Amino acid sequence: MPDYLHPLRFGSFITPVASPAAQPVDRALLNEELGLDLVTFQDHPYQPVFQDTWTLLAWVAARTSRIHVSGNVLNLPLRQPAVLARAAASLDLLSGGRVELGIGTGGYFDAIATMGAPLLTPAEAVSGLDEALDIIRGIWDTTAQEPLHVDGTHHRVAGAARGPEPAHDIPIWVGAYKPRMQRLIGRKGDGWLPSLPWLKPGDIERGNRIIDESARKAGRDPRDITRLMNVTPQYDAEDLAELAVEHGISVFIMGADDPRELRKFAQLTAPRVRDRLEQGRRRTAAGSGTSAPRSFREDPIPEALTARALLPADRGYARYTSGYFRGARPGLVLRPESFAEVQQAVRFAARHRDVPLGLFSGGHGLSGRSLNDDGIVIAVDALNEITVGDGNRVRVGPGAQWREVAEALAPHHLAITAGDHGGVGVGGLETTAGIGWFVRERGLTIDHLRSVDVVTAAGELVHASADENADLFWAVRGAGANFGVIVSFEFEAHPVATEVGFAMLAFAPDDIATFLEAWGTTIENADRSVTGTLMIGPAGPGSPRAVQALIVVDEHDPDVVVERLQPFAALAPLASQSVQMVPYAALLAAPAGGEQQHGQGEPHGHAGLVRHLSADIAKGVADLLASRSSFILSIRSAGGAVADHPADATAYGWRDANFLLAILSGGTGEVEQRWAQLVPQMEGMYISFETDTGPEVLARAFPPDHLRRLRELKALWDPTGLFRDNFFIAPVADPREQDVQP
């Protein structure tokens, strides 16, 4: 009885009739009105009685605002995969992340051949689909610097440029009935999409088993693969509930054009199926604790939290299954809306120490530690207050995102230096340090923090500042996730010009090590109003290495901006350049389609701090970039005004570092080895970009004296280690134990 713990979704399967042409669109609009999640259309390009499915998808996406669209399934032999990938990504961007890609071999091979495609055998069609999946994903993978090469028998690309990147991680659902196709889904697909009337008894069990076994052999979690089902009105709510409970089907697509059937499906069938699955999962949770915290019958969720609490079957749960890069499946999500409710959530979590505990502020955290599998997540994204007070004081909730803060402060000509991406949550960044676009001029985000309100491990609401609970205030500025749930921050904002200079320079250096050393010297000697970041990927075969520089100059005069950029322009040949004056809030604006959270799997990221980009560091980075693996390396400014504060002013102690090196990669052995060779030359670490854990990693995260003090404070504020899932600092109460390794 598999349960893949996916949220339930309901959609429709509309016939794309050519006459009357408006009918499929009208049915799609009705679907959105009824609250369905998805509208799909079959794809038979050789049928003149049908409209072209892709044109119809685009038109429906333009006419709707919420519902997702997909082919069911697209006819691959008649849709060249590289072009299809770009079309899907483009429509996803234009629709704000509402495209799913259902795809199949076409099935009717003789009819397909009449449209000019080669006449394929079923085996050839499966091989072609296998190749197409590599091409489609390759086109979407803009993190890879080299052009895409796939030399397939049926589909090939020879040096295709990658992109555009979709607005969200588009899942690829495959229509399949035979074992070979099901094994392909296990290796490369994101979903299995058969039609129930075509299945024989035992087919679902066999299909799930084949897909699961194939996924495990490929090193994948079978739960990463969604199980979908096309159904017809002959199947009632009990039939579908059995499929959900017994077979893990989580997406039901009703094949009907009759508005009455669609209304019945959305208003009667879907709620009944949802209730049945939720009841089943709650029974499982109470009995075994495998899919949610143990026995809520013995220890029920506090009444104030029940209405907004989410289990895997609940609508809205999907928001908490993905960070920016990492996937997760928490057993229970608690979503408090007040300080008092956060206190209840923390006390509840303290009674369930047998499962992990994540603190989710609402941003895109790279490490993904705010979420977990089978544990409790306390999501404070509803606490998103932004209030501008007197004397440049600003009160901000942990659930706000930094782009929202920038937008709220812009009319007051104020800003708080905070990160370089607007989708980052206030709670996640502020408890780490905060290295942003004004770091060299204004220091770290924590340097502008004046007080916090914290719910401690004991469930108490505590105020901390330089004058009240000063030790706790010291600790939360760099190791905050260890000491409680911060429910409110008070900052002192700083002035900002109406517009600042923003430059994007693409360098093509002949010698990367020499370039990096010169870049470091230039940044350190620049006016403090200048902050820069380098983004670098490995060069592809026969391709020059491109180094992108993003530079912000906090100056309203364009002539001064250009003057302060001149030293950088001379560092290496420029492949392209752009300099513009923009509001600071525009630097943190949301991407097209809004901020999307569709991470899957486990990310691999590392970070380190260095005082200077010395010749040795530059050579080590050049060796890293010589790797044949795909990854992105960033080198961010981290100095200037940061060093104006004493090293022991906050838990973050690396005040002398001028640069932050961070890498996001596939975790290949080659990259890991080359990064490890760089680590001894680094001084400290920035924990938000690090995915490794363990005592040796913790020892790099804090200077020794800081770590000793943090362990003492942990014993005072969280002696049992309730907050343990984000760079856990082991408590020590006896000073004689201070030299014991964490």
C-alpha positions in Angstrom: 0.0 0.0 0.0 2.3 2.8 -1.2 1.8 6.4 -0.1 4.2 8.7 -1.9 3.0 11.6 0.3 2.2 14.0 -2.5 -0.5 16.6 -2.1 -3.7 15.8 -3.9 -4.5 17.7 -7.1 -7.5 17.5 -9.4 -7.8 18.5 -13.1 -9.7 17.9 -16.3 -9.0 16.3 -19.7 -10.8 18.4 -22.2 -11.3 17.4 -25.9 -9.6 20.0 -28.1 -12.4 20.2 -30.6 -11.9 22.6 -33.6 -15.6 23.4 -33.8 -16.9 25.2 -31.9 -13.4 26.6 -31.4 -14.2 28.4 -28.2 -15.6 25.3 -26.4 -12.2 23.9 -25.0 -11.3 27.4 -23.8 -14.7 27.9 -22.1 -14.3 24.6 -20.4 -10.8 25.6 -19.2 -12.2 28.8 -17.8 -14.9 26.8 -16.0 -12.2 24.6 -14.5 -10.5 27.6 -13.1 -13.7 29.0 -11.7 -14.4 25.6 -10.0 -11.1 25.7 -8.3 -9.5 22.8 -10.2 -5.7 22.7 -10.3 -5.0 21.6 -13.8 -6.5 21.5 -17.3 -5.1 19.2 -20.0 -5.6 18.4 -23.7 -4.8 15.4 -25.8 -2.4 15.8 -28.7 -3.2 14.2 -32.0 -1.8 16.6 -34.7 -3.0 14.3 -37.5 -6.6 14.7 -36.5 -8.2 17.7 -38.4 -11.2 17.7 -36.1 -8.9 18.8 -33.2 -7.1 22.2 -32.6 -3.4 22.2 -32.3 -2.8 21.4 -28.7 0.2 23.6 -28.1 -1.6 26.6 -29.6 -4.6 25.8 -27.4 -2.3 25.5 -24.2 -0.8 29.0 -24.9 -4.3 30.5 -25.5 -5.7 29.0 -22.3 -2.7 30.1 -20.3 -3.2 33.6 -21.5 -6.9 33.6 -20.6 -6.5 32.2 -17.1 -4.6 33.4 -14.1 -4.2 30.4 -11.7 -4.8 27.0 -13.2 -1.9 25.0 -14.6 -1.9 23.6 -18.2 -0.5 20.5 -19.8 -0.7 18.2 -22.8 -2.1 14.8 -22.0 0.2 13.7 -23.5 2.2 15.6 -26.1 3.0 13.7 -29.3 6.8 13.5 -29.2 7.5 12.2 -32.7 5.8 15.4 -34.1 7.3 17.8 -31.6 11.1 18.3 -31.9 12.3 18.1 -28.3 14.7 21.0 -28.3 12.0 23.3 -29.7 9.4 21.8 -27.4 11.7 22.6 -24.4 12.1 26.2 -25.4 8.3 26.5 -26.1 7.5 25.0 -22.6 10.0 27.2 -20.9 8.7 30.3 -22.7 5.1 29.6 -21.9 6.1 28.8 -18.3 7.7 32.2 -18.0 4.8 34.0 -19.6 2.2 32.2 -17.4 4.1 32.7 -14.1 5.1 29.0 -13.7 1.9 27.3 -14.7 3.1 24.8 -17.3 3.5 21.0 -16.8 4.9 18.8 -19.5 2.9 15.6 -20.2 4.7 13.7 -23.0 4.5 10.3 -24.7 5.5 8.3 -27.7 2.4 9.1 -29.7 1.2 5.5 -30.0 -0.5 5.7 -33.4 2.6 5.4 -35.5 1.0 5.0 -38.9 -1.0 8.2 -38.4 2.0 10.0 -37.2 3.9 9.0 -40.3 1.3 10.7 -42.5 2.4 14.0 -41.0 6.0 13.5 -42.2 7.5 11.8 -39.1 9.5 8.6 -39.6 7.5 5.4 -39.1 8.8 4.1 -35.8 8.4 0.8 -34.1 7.3 0.9 -30.4 10.9 0.1 -29.3 12.3 2.9 -31.4 9.7 5.3 -30.0 10.7 4.5 -26.4 14.4 5.0 -27.3 13.5 8.3 -28.9 11.7 9.4 -25.8 14.7 8.5 -23.7 16.9 10.8 -25.8 14.3 13.5 -25.8 14.2 13.7 -22.0 18.0 14.4 -22.0 17.6 17.1 -24.6 14.6 18.8 -22.8 16.3 18.9 -19.5 19.6 20.0 -21.0 17.9 23.0 -22.7 16.4 24.0 -19.3 19.7 23.6 -17.5 21.1 27.1 -17.7 23.6 26.4 -14.9 25.8 24.4 -17.3 28.1 26.7 -19.3 28.9 24.5 -22.2 26.5 24.1 -25.2 24.3 21.0 -25.2 25.4 17.9 -27.1 23.1 14.9 -27.3 24.0 12.5 -30.1 21.0 10.2 -30.2 19.7 7.9 -32.8 16.3 9.6 -33.2 16.9 13.0 -31.6 20.1 15.0 -31.4 21.5 18.4 -30.8 25.0 19.5 -31.7 26.1 22.5 -29.6 22.6 23.9 -28.8 22.6 27.0 -26.6 20.8 26.4 -23.3 17.8 28.3 -22.1 15.6 30.0 -21.4 15.2 28.7 -17.8 11.6 28.0 -17.0 9.9 30.0 -14.2 9.6 26.8 -12.2 11.0 23.3 -12.3 8.6 21.9 -14.9 7.8 18.3 -14.2 7.8 15.8 -17.0 4.9 13.4 -16.8 5.1 10.3 -19.1 2.1 8.4 -20.4 3.2 4.7 -20.1 1.7 1.2 -19.9 4.5 -1.2 -20.6 7.5 -2.1 -18.4 10.2 -0.5 -20.6 8.5 2.9 -20.5 7.8 2.5 -16.8 11.5 1.8 -16.2 12.3 5.0 -18.1 10.0 6.9 -15.8 11.9 5.5 -12.8 15.2 6.7 -14.3 14.3 10.1 -15.7 10.6 11.0 -15.3 8.8 13.1 -12.8 5.4 11.4 -13.1 3.4 8.4 -14.4 0.3 9.3 -16.3 -1.9 6.4 -17.5 -5.6 6.3 -18.1 -7.7 4.1 -15.8 -10.1 2.6 -18.4 -7.1 1.2 -20.3 -5.6 -0.6 -17.2 -6.2 -4.2 -16.3 -6.4 -5.6 -12.7 -2.9 -5.5 -11.2 -1.5 -3.0 -13.7 -1.2 -0.2 -11.1 0.6 -2.4 -8.6 3.0 -3.7 -11.2 3.6 -0.3 -12.7 4.4 1.3 -9.3 6.7 -1.6 -8.4 8.6 -1.3 -11.7 8.9 2.5 -11.4 10.0 2.3 -7.8 12.7 -0.4 -8.5 14.0 1.5 -11.5 14.2 4.7 -9.5 16.1 3.1 -6.7 18.6 1.6 -9.1 19.1 5.1 -10.6 19.8 6.4 -7.1 16.4 8.3 -6.9 13.8 8.3 -4.2 10.6 6.8 -5.7 8.6 9.5 -3.9 10.1 12.0 -6.3 7.8 10.5 -9.0 4.2 11.7 -9.0 1.5 9.1 -9.8 -1.3 10.6 -11.9 -4.4 9.0 -13.4 -6.8 10.0 -16.2 -10.3 8.9 -15.1 -13.9 9.2 -16.4 -17.3 9.9 -14.8 -18.0 6.2 -14.4 -15.6 6.2 -11.4 -17.0 7.7 -8.3 -15.4 9.2 -5.2 -14.9 5.9 -3.5 -13.1 4.5 -6.5 -10.7 7.4 -6.6 -10.2 7.4 -2.9 -9.2 3.8 -3.0 -6.6 4.7 -5.7 -5.3 7.5 -3.6 -5.1 5.5 -0.3 -4.1 2.1 -1.7 -1.9 3.0 -4.7 -0.5 6.5 -4.1 -2.3 8.3 -6.9 -2.2 12.0 -6.1 -3.4 13.7 -9.3 -6.8 12.8 -10.8 -7.7 14.2 -14.2 -11.3 13.9 -15.2 -12.0 13.2 -18.9 -15.3 15.1 -19.5 -16.5 18.0 -21.5 -20.0 18.1 -19.9 -20.0 21.1 -17.5 -22.3 19.2 -15.1 -19.7 16.4 -14.8 -16.9 18.9 -14.2 -18.9 20.6 -11.5 -19.7 17.3 -9.8 -16.0 16.3 -10.0 -14.8 19.6 -8.5 -17.5 20.2 -5.9 -18.4 16.7 -4.7 -15.9 14.1 -5.8 -12.6 16.0 -5.1 -13.5 17.0 -1.5 -14.6 13.4 -0.7 -11.4 12.0 -2.0 -9.4 14.6 -0.1 -11.2 13.8 3.1 -10.7 10.0 2.7 -7.0 10.4 2.1 -6.5 12.8 4.9 -8.3 10.4 7.3 -6.1 7.5 6.1 -2.9 9.5 6.5 -3.9 10.6 10.0 -4.6 7.0 11.0 -1.2 6.0 9.6 0.4 8.9 11.5 -1.3 8.0 14.7 -0.5 4.3 14.4 3.1 4.3 13.2 4.5 7.7 13.1 6.1 7.1 9.7 4.4 9.8 7.8 3.7 12.4 10.5 4.6 13.0 14.2 3.4 10.3 16.6 -0.1 9.9 17.9 -2.0 13.1 17.7 -4.9 11.3 19.3 -2.8 11.2 22.5 -1.3 14.6 22.1 -3.6 16.6 19.7 -2.4 19.6 17.8 -3.3 22.8 19.8 -6.7 24.0 18.9 -5.4 27.4 17.8 -3.1 25.8 15.3 -5.4 23.0 14.0 -7.3 25.0 11.3 -4.1 26.0 9.5 -2.1 22.9 10.2 -1.2 20.8 7.1 -0.7 17.1 6.6 0.5 15.7 3.2 -3.0 15.3 1.8 -4.0 18.9 2.5 -4.4 21.7 0.0 -1.5 24.1 0.4 0.9 21.4 1.6 2.9 21.5 -1.6 4.3 24.9 -0.7 6.3 23.3 2.1 7.8 20.4 0.0 10.4 22.4 -1.8 13.0 25.0 -1.0 14.9 26.8 -3.7 17.1 23.7 -4.4 16.1 21.0 -1.9 13.0 18.8 -1.8 11.2 17.7 1.4 8.1 16.0 2.7 7.4 17.1 6.3 4.9 15.0 8.3 3.2 18.1 9.7 3.3 21.8 9.0 2.3 24.2 11.7 1.5 27.7 10.5 1.0 30.1 13.4 -0.3 33.6 12.8 0.7 35.3 16.1 3.4 35.2 18.7 1.2 33.2 21.1 0.6 30.6 18.4 4.3 30.3 17.8 4.7 29.6 21.5 2.2 26.8 21.3 3.9 25.4 18.2 7.3 25.3 19.9 5.8 23.6 23.0 4.1 21.1 20.8 7.3 20.4 18.9 9.1 19.9 22.2 6.8 17.1 23.1 7.7 15.4 19.8 11.4 15.2 19.9 11.3 11.8 18.0 11.0 13.7 14.7 13.0 16.5 13.0 12.0 20.1 13.5 12.4 22.8 10.8 11.9 26.5 11.1 10.6 28.0 7.8 10.5 31.8 7.3 9.2 31.8 3.7 12.3 32.5 1.7 14.4 30.4 -0.7 17.3 29.2 1.6 19.9 27.3 -0.4 20.8 24.7 2.2 17.1 23.7 2.6 17.4 23.0 6.4 14.1 24.8 7.1 12.3 21.8 5.7 12.6 18.1 6.5 11.2 14.6 5.8 8.6 13.2 8.1 9.1 15.8 10.8 7.5 19.0 12.0 7.9 22.3 10.3 7.0 25.6 12.0 6.3 28.0 9.2 6.2 31.6 10.2 5.6 33.0 6.7 2.4 34.5 8.0 4.4 36.8 10.3 5.4 39.2 7.6 4.8 42.6 9.1 6.8 45.6 7.8 6.3 48.7 9.8 8.4 51.9 9.4 8.6 53.9 12.7 10.4 56.9 14.0 14.2 57.5 13.7 14.6 55.1 10.8 13.5 52.2 12.9 11.7 49.4 11.1 9.9 46.4 12.6 9.9 43.3 10.3 8.4 39.9 10.7 10.5 36.7 9.9 8.1 35.8 7.1 8.7 38.9 5.0 11.0 38.7 2.0 13.7 41.2 1.4 12.3 42.5 -1.8 9.1 43.4 0.2 11.2 45.2 2.8 13.1 47.1 0.0 9.8 48.1 -1.6 8.3 49.3 1.7 11.4 51.4 2.5 11.8 52.9 -0.9 9.3 55.8 -0.5 11.2 56.8 2.7 14.5 56.8 0.8 15.7 54.1 3.2 17.2 50.6 2.9 18.6 47.8 4.9 21.5 46.1 3.3 20.4 42.5 2.9 21.5 39.8 0.6 21.5 39.9 -3.2 18.2 38.2 -4.0 14.8 39.5 -3.1 13.3 36.1 -2.6 15.4 35.5 0.6 13.3 35.4 3.8 14.1 37.9 6.5 14.3 35.2 9.2 16.8 33.0 7.4 19.2 35.7 6.3 19.1 37.8 9.5 20.0 34.9 11.8 23.1 34.2 9.7 24.8 37.5 9.0 23.5 39.1 5.8 26.0 39.9 3.0 24.3 42.2 0.5 24.8 44.8 -2.2 25.9 47.5 0.3 28.1 45.3 2.4 31.3 47.3 1.9 29.6 50.6 2.7 27.1 49.5 5.3 28.4 46.3 6.8 26.3 43.2 7.5 22.5 43.0 7.9 23.0 42.0 11.6 25.0 45.2 12.1 21.7 47.1 11.6 19.7 44.9 14.0 18.6 46.7 17.2 16.4 44.1 18.9 14.5 40.8 18.5 11.5 39.0 20.0 12.3 35.3 20.4 10.3 32.3 21.3 12.7 30.1 23.2 12.9 26.3 23.5 10.9 26.7 26.7 8.1 28.3 24.7 8.7 31.7 26.4 8.5 35.0 24.5 11.7 36.9 25.2 12.9 40.4 24.1 16.6 40.7 23.4 18.7 43.8 22.6 22.1 45.3 23.6 20.5 46.3 26.9 18.2 43.3 27.6 19.2 39.7 27.4 22.4 40.9 25.6 23.9 37.4 25.5 21.0 36.1 23.5 21.1 39.1 21.3 24.8 38.4 20.6 24.0 34.7 19.8 21.1 35.3 17.4 23.3 37.5 15.2 25.1 34.6 13.4 23.7 31.4 15.1 20.1 32.4 15.5 18.5 29.1 14.4 20.0 27.4 17.4 18.4 29.7 19.9 14.7 29.9 19.1 12.1 31.2 16.7 12.6 34.9 16.1 9.1 36.3 15.6 10.1 40.0 15.1 13.1 42.0 14.2 13.8 45.7 14.8 16.3 47.3 12.4 17.7 50.8 12.0 17.6 51.5 8.3 20.1 53.6 6.5 19.6 56.2 3.8 19.8 55.2 0.1 19.8 57.3 -3.0 16.7 57.3 -5.3 18.8 55.4 -7.9 22.1 53.5 -7.6 24.5 52.3 -10.3 24.3 48.7 -11.4 26.8 47.2 -13.8 26.8 43.8 -15.5 30.2 43.1 -17.1 31.0 39.8 -18.9 34.8 39.2 -18.9 36.7 36.8 -21.1 40.0 36.6 -19.3 43.0 34.7 -20.8 44.3 33.7 -17.4 41.7 33.2 -14.8 44.0 33.2 -11.8 45.7 36.5 -12.8 42.2 38.0 -13.3 40.9 36.9 -9.9 43.9 38.3 -8.1 43.5 41.6 -9.9 39.8 41.6 -9.2 40.4 41.2 -5.5 42.9 44.0 -5.3 40.6 46.3 -7.3 37.6 45.6 -5.1 39.7 46.2 -1.9 41.0 49.5 -3.2 37.7 50.7 -4.5 35.5 53.3 -2.8 33.3 51.7 -0.2 30.2 52.5 -2.2 31.3 49.8 -4.6 30.3 46.1 -4.0 30.8 43.4 -6.5 30.1 39.7 -7.1 31.6 37.4 -9.7 29.6 34.4 -11.1 31.7 31.8 -12.8 31.1 28.4 -14.3 33.5 25.9 -15.9 34.3 26.4 -19.6 32.8 24.0 -22.1 34.9 22.1 -24.6 36.4 24.6 -27.0 34.5 27.5 -25.4 36.1 30.5 -23.7 35.3 30.9 -20.0 32.8 33.6 -19.3 33.0 35.5 -16.0 30.0 37.6 -15.1 30.5 40.5 -12.8 27.6 42.2 -11.0 28.7 45.5 -9.4 26.6 48.0 -7.4 27.8 51.5 -6.8 25.8 53.4 -4.1 26.0 56.8 -5.8 23.2 58.8 -7.5 25.5 60.7 -10.0 26.0 58.6 -13.2 29.4 60.2 -13.9 30.7 59.2 -10.5 29.4 55.7 -11.1 31.2 55.4 -14.4 34.4 56.8 -12.8 34.3 54.2 -10.0 33.7 51.4 -12.5 36.6 52.3 -14.8 39.3 50.2 -12.9 37.2 47.1 -13.4 36.8 47.5 -17.1 40.5 47.3 -17.5 40.9 43.9 -15.8 40.3 41.7 -18.9 38.6 41.8 -22.3 34.9 42.5 -22.1 32.5 40.3 -24.0 29.6 42.5 -23.0 28.8 45.4 -20.7 25.7 47.2 -19.3 25.6 50.0 -16.8 22.3 51.5 -15.7 20.8 53.6 -12.9 18.1 51.7 -11.0 16.3 52.0 -7.6 17.8 49.7 -5.0 14.4 47.9 -4.7 14.8 46.9 -8.4 17.9 45.0 -7.5 15.8 42.7 -5.3 12.7 42.6 -7.5 11.0 39.3 -7.9 11.8 37.3 -11.1 9.2 36.9 -13.9 6.4 34.8 -12.6 7.3 35.4 -9.0 9.5 33.5 -6.7 9.2 29.8 -7.2 10.1 27.0 -4.8 10.4 23.7 -6.8 13.7 22.2 -5.5 14.1 18.4 -5.5 16.7 16.1 -4.2 19.7 17.2 -2.1 21.7 20.2 -3.1 25.5 20.3 -2.7 26.8 23.7 -1.6 30.0 24.9 0.1 31.2 28.3 1.3 34.3 29.8 2.7 35.7 33.2 3.6 39.1 34.6 2.7 40.9 37.8 3.6 42.3 38.4 0.2 42.2 36.8 -3.3 45.9 36.0 -3.0 47.9 34.3 -5.7 47.5 31.0 -3.9 43.7 31.4 -3.5 43.4 32.5 -7.1 45.3 29.5 -8.3 43.2 27.2 -6.2 40.0 28.6 -7.7 41.4 28.3 -11.2 42.1 24.6 -10.5 38.5 24.2 -9.3 37.2 25.8 -12.4 39.3 23.4 -14.5 36.9 20.7 -13.4 34.8 19.0 -16.0 31.8 19.0 -13.7 28.9 21.4 -13.9 28.6 24.0 -11.1 28.4 27.7 -10.3 31.0 29.5 -8.3 30.3 32.9 -6.8 32.8 35.3 -5.2 31.1 38.0 -3.2 32.4 41.1 -1.5 32.3 40.7 2.2 34.7 43.3 3.6 34.8 47.1 4.0 32.5 48.3 6.7 32.1 44.7 8.1 35.5 45.2 9.7 34.4 48.4 11.5 32.9 46.2 14.2 35.0 44.2 16.6 35.3 40.5 15.8 33.6 39.5 19.0 30.6 42.0 18.5 28.4 39.2 17.2 28.3 35.4 16.9 29.4 35.9 13.3 33.1 36.5 13.8 34.8 36.6 10.4 35.1 40.4 10.3 38.5 40.5 8.5 37.3 38.5 5.5 37.0 40.5 2.3 35.5 37.8 0.1 32.9 35.0 0.3 33.4 32.0 -2.0 30.4 29.8 -2.5 29.8 26.9 -4.8 26.6 25.1 -5.8 27.3 21.9 -7.7 26.1 18.4 -8.3 28.4 17.1 -5.6 30.7 15.1 -7.9 33.8 13.6 -6.4 36.0 15.7 -8.6 34.4 19.0 -7.5 34.4 17.9 -3.8 38.1 17.0 -4.0 39.1 20.3 -5.6 37.1 22.3 -3.1 38.6 20.4 -0.2 42.0 21.5 -1.4 40.9 25.1 -1.1 39.5 24.8 2.4 42.8 25.0 4.4 43.4 28.4 2.8 40.1 29.8 4.0 39.3 31.5 7.2 35.8 30.7 8.4 32.6 29.9 6.6 29.2 31.4 5.8 26.7 28.8 6.9 23.7 29.8 4.7 25.6 28.4 1.6 26.9 25.2 3.2 25.2 21.8 3.0 27.7 19.7 4.9 27.2 19.1 8.6 29.2 17.7 11.5 31.7 18.9 14.1 34.4 19.7 11.7 32.0 21.9 9.7 30.7 23.6 12.8 34.3 24.3 13.8 34.8 26.2 10.5 31.5 28.1 11.0 32.6 30.0 14.2 36.0 31.1 15.7 37.0 28.9 18.6 36.2 31.5 21.3 32.8 32.2 19.7 31.9 28.5 19.6 32.8 28.1 23.3 30.6 31.0 24.2 27.8 29.7 22.0 27.9 26.3 23.6 27.5 27.9 27.0 24.6 30.0 25.8 23.0 27.0 24.2 23.0 25.3 27.6 21.3 28.3 29.1 18.6 28.9 26.4 18.1 25.4 24.8 19.7 22.8 27.1 17.9 19.9 25.6 18.8 20.8 22.0 15.3 21.3 20.7 16.6 23.5 17.9 19.0 21.0 16.4 18.5 20.8 12.7 20.4 23.8 11.5 24.1 23.7 12.4 23.4 22.2 15.8 25.6 23.7 18.5 25.8 21.1 21.3 25.2 22.7 24.8 27.9 22.7 27.5 27.0 23.8 31.0 30.3 23.1 32.8 33.1 25.6 31.9 35.6 22.7 32.4 34.1 21.1 29.3 34.7 24.1 27.1 37.6 22.4 25.3 35.6 19.4 24.3 35.0 19.2 20.6 31.4 19.9 19.5 
